[in-house]
Amino acid sequence: IPESGHKYYLQFSTEDYRTGEDAGSCLATVLYPKKKSPPVVSIKCSRTKDKKEIQEEDNRLYQGIRHQTKPITGNNIPDSYGNIEPALEPVWALAVAGSSSIMWEKSTETLGYFLAQVKAVKQWIRKDDFIEFDYTVLLHEMPTQEIISCHMRLTWLPGHPLKVKHVCASPSHGLDEGSGAESGSAAGASAEKGVNF
């Protein structure tokens, strides 16, 4: 689009990252503006699960975390063999959802990102019903093959937006600008800007 950037029209299918089950199909438009800013995304999906089923899954994930007797901590998820301890699967699920906002913000037409590993995670105990975690995540940048380290604070309560704040180190180990909040459920999300932390 002259003066604006490149616009892409996509049709794709989705799957549950844990079970591999079909999760529906989507139609999307993605505009990469000429100026350096996140892509503008419009997306419509047909889901194989209804909203109630998604809310029940979110609630099971939440209850599993809430009923821990002490704060959850972990390192190197998955481990060097690709394994994730069953007790840490909810923490990994939240890392996947939260880091997607960082990847969305940092991606360009020529650079993409994948969550490679949760290097460290620590749960904060709160007086309210929200759950909160500090993560250090490693993102794999494509096609450069660089590994980018990001600090991410994630706050969530089912039925409320998933909130993510982050600061990433550039490949040269300087700090990039961070971002603000990610809105959505653990099952799906759309991003919005917020304040640095």
Steps between C-alpha positions, in 0.01 A plus 500: 500500500679818386612725789369249757688170476434141401172328577465122514185287492533168683288191546631244750397227739583491871560222748511462877870527581473237776284232338553573130119494452343718231405834660333661197590707197570872455495773239732794564639815346840625611633844407871566554526880508794671329585673828645281776198391701320174577291346222130587484308174526134427435398141564183289502504140616249217508570287805434131557455571873225723629561790736383300804748222425785754467398664830498159671853429370617843619346432841668157530836658415440777756386265778802276446727799562296650787498178702878476526612509864810709429602741221588327173858541379681331215793513265575377148149412380514288288827336603781423255317181395175685421319371811266703720418378851121447526487737802650778284270458198259777619797737539614411146144554368494852644849568361380400152199735527697788651804483275275509193439870575875566497540308173209691345653833597856416387414320174554666164458382141854365511534392867297247694527350849433172677498429873808282547509461877391638835841559659350586841157553653388616844146539631407805708247445777222758487226590746237515223389214273736582212802281431829670415829368365840641410657321203829513318423361155729428208362582156651352185524767230456384140677505260796649696507203745568747786367417847333799666453510879187674632376567852123463511255567785166330447179556698179304441158410634250301289242733346747790509760603242840333521741786582862488388781750552841429354853624442725322248873507452606557140737243344786739588382469866373858531145553623229557242186691576253293692129503459189494698202281529371201312126453512323170455439169671751223533324351198529803270618859505530834327762757592484858614770748605566583863773638718852375552590343833 
